[in-house]
Amino acid sequence: MTTERSPQRADGWTAAVRQRLGLGRLLPLGGAVDGAWIAETAAASVLRGAAVEGAVLGMLRIGPAREATGAETGPQARRPAGAGTPVGTGSPVGTGGPAGAGGPAGAGVVAGAGVEAEAGPALPPAPPSGLPPGPLRIEAEFRAAGNRPLPDSAAALRAALVTAAAARLGLEIAEVDLRVTALLDDAAPDQVTDPADGPSSSAPAPVAKADTKAEGPVAVAAAGVPGVVSLTRVLGGAVHTAEDHIRVEVATAGDHRALDVARSVRTAVSAATADRLPVSVLVTDVVEAPGASR
């Protein structure tokens, strides 16, 4: 049956679907014990700020590493420069997250053969369509300056992407695949990104902000965490409460590491709830201050 408001409802549903799809993949931040995810578009916007002079980024995607999916690693798979251990990778999934990150207190201990594992707190489920915790892979295309050796440009760009992923976000990057699509003319303007180079290069889609007070004490606690710019509403309400977990959506400040903010949000929300349900955090946007230098 068609009603007078049906077109409006359809438009609202379509906008919600577009907004959800606009986030891209939902990537794990840190390890399994961290209970945090970030939208691919939000992560990509930060990584684009880490590009190096003489390399113009085009397509950039982030997804599971080949080693995480069980796919064979061919000659085109390029890991970050370094020794046998990929740069930016941390400890195995479920043992505390990236090296040096310092997982939440009370996390379970992985037991050896014949040893019973120490009971830890229940872990929250991933958000809908969220990738499971594990190492990630960056795929990117770039145009390189013709006055510099291509291997040097690729190595510099690879190192910059891995460093930004770990230091500014908390992503565990195990593989970086780069492909040169063209050479820049010497007279080309000095630039590091090309906003017109495909949909994956565009800025993150605007996300709806939530009314913190209307969302209740959990939202108030989350909004008060340093580094939280606002609560957002992409997968539904800013605070999603189920029988076995709580999920909070936030936009974080660009001058705060996203993983650190997510951990603080989990701590604040846990303290604000009586049921002590497992808490997960989804970072839907990273907001740079006007005129901020990356």
Buried (B, 14 or more C-beta within 10 A) or exposed (E): EEEEEEEEEEEEEEEBEEBBEBBBBBBBBBBBBBBBBBBBBBBBBBBBBBBBEBBBBBBBBBBBBBBBEEEEEEEEBBBBBEEEEBBBBBBEBBBBBBEEBEBBEEBBEBEEEEEEEEEBBEBBBBBEEBBEBBBBBBBBBBBBBBEBEBEEBBBBBBBBBBBBBBEBBBBBBBBBBBEEEEEBEEEEEEBBBBEEBEEBBBEBBEBBBBEBEEBBEBBBBBBEBEBBBBBBBBBEBBBBBEEEBBBBBBBBBBEBBBBBBBBBBBBBBBEBBEEEBBBBBBBBBBBBEEEEEE
